């Protein structure tokens, strides 16, 4: 692992991973918004567009997005979907 990668914060690496995965969601008419990273290294996202109302959204989040982010940033413990209202105000 290069020193440049080590110097990046966990949050910066998470944001990079999100940007790398995002085109896969956009290809199906969806997207995701980064909400934040909590003290337990859980990534909080909001799925939007076609992904926001898709019945397969939980599977996409866990089997796709979470797996990709955890591979890219091993410090991440989980990826969770936040709701449209009260959860987003936590960050």
Protein Blocks (a to p, Z undefined) as FASTA:
>chain_A
ZZklmmpcfklmmmmmmmmmmmmmmmnopacddfbdcfkopacdddehjllmgcklmmmm
mmmmmmmmmmmmmmbmbdcdddfklmmmmZZ
